[in-house]
Amino acid sequence: MKRAYTFDDVALVPQFNNIPSRTEPNIESWLTRDRKIAIPLLASNMDSVIGEELADILLQNGTMPIFHRFTDFSAQLKWVEKYKAKTFISCGIHHNKLEETRKLLDLGAIGVCIDVAHGHSDRMFRLIEELKRSHPEKTVIAGNVCTPMAYHDLVNAGADAVKVGVGPGAACTTRVVTGFGVPQFSAIYECAQIAEKLRIPLIADGGIRGSRDVVLALAAGASTVMIGKLFALTKESAAPKRESANSPTKLEAKYRGQASEDFQNNFYGGLKDKTVAEGIDFWAPVQSTARELIEKLLGGLRSGMTYGGARSIKELQRKAEFVEVTLSYIKESHPRIHES
């Protein structure tokens, strides 16, 4: 049995640095096979995360919105009409929605994210192939997976980028319910070994709690990082908000997984027969604006790149030297105000 690691199990070893300023590193990265974005951050395509207000801020900061699929066709149509070739749509693997997806692509969406919890399946392969056959000029992002073989198979089917992450999300309980899933750092690192050869970008999806995790995910081989909870807890997210005296912004937001009972009751009218929830919902304080979150994450990334002696994300990956750490390392790394 081999070992696998979460972000808290590893650290990066500082490298020789000849970069005079933290503002110097170039943080642009590949989103898909043939599309670059100015910053390597994506907001999760979840109904309590991405909406038009957040999409506008993402575009202003050099990244792209990927709208979720958990709404009616008219809402998706509105998004595509507003953003045209500046946005991705999402779809599942049910063929009854295939024609709607094709119509949204025809109307100007630059691509589609095929978004399912377990993306390593024959139905996924067939859907990628069908979309590539009918719309060869459009971009297909596929996921989610957590093994090198799954990554390889989705690329072989025609995916232009692959989302990696099964179970690390803050509102996800898949691992607890099923016992399946690979710790996120190892999932990224192992899939990236294949991604380097196939040259198809890897999107690290889930488990990000701050800039440390962003740096580790990118250094491990991800081209971009997809973030749910942190973006949900910004003022501009699509999450429902309410007043809260205990929040630094006087607001709190409701974040939920798409496999949560709360979402399934709202969207499907209840849990599907013979299934259980694999996610939760919760209210938490709104922390900041989306712009402030992006600046905080990118500031930590740029600083991390100087510790890695890297002027680009590719150089960060090439020079990355990881060590396994214990929980004592995590404790030692945090401020200890009340410790004697």
Salt bridges, closest charged atoms under 4 A:
ASP8 OD1 - ARG209 NH2 2.81
ASP8 OD1 - ARG212 NH1 3.82
GLU24 OE2 - ARG311 NE 2.67
GLU28 OE2 - LYS36 NZ 3.10
ASP47 OD2 - ARG256 NH2 2.56
GLU52 OE2 - LYS78 NZ 3.64
GLU52 OE1 - LYS82 NZ 3.02
ASP56 OD2 - LYS82 NZ 3.76
GLU99 OE2 - ARG102 NH1 2.86
GLU100 OE1 - LYS97 NZ 3.98
ASP106 OD1 - HIS135 NE2 2.64
ASP115 OD2 - ARG69 NE 3.95
ASP115 OD1 - LYS163 NZ 3.33
ASP122 OD2 - ARG126 NH1 3.44
GLU130 OE2 - HIS95 NE2 2.78
GLU130 OE1 - ARG102 NH2 3.92
ASP153 OD2 - HIS120 NE2 2.72
ASP153 OD1 - HIS152 ND1 3.83
ASP160 OD1 - ARG33 NE 2.84
ASP160 OD2 - LYS132 NZ 2.66
GLU190 OE1 - LYS2 NZ 3.28
GLU196 OE1 - LYS314 NZ 3.84
ASP205 OD2 - LYS163 NZ 3.14
ASP213 OD2 - ARG209 NE 2.79
GLU252 OE2 - ARG242 NE 2.42
ASP262 OD1 - LYS254 NZ 2.95
ASP262 OD2 - ARG256 NH1 2.75
GLU315 OE2 - LYS319 NZ 2.87
GLU324 OE2 - ARG3 NH1 3.17
GLU339 OE2 - ARG336 NE 3.61
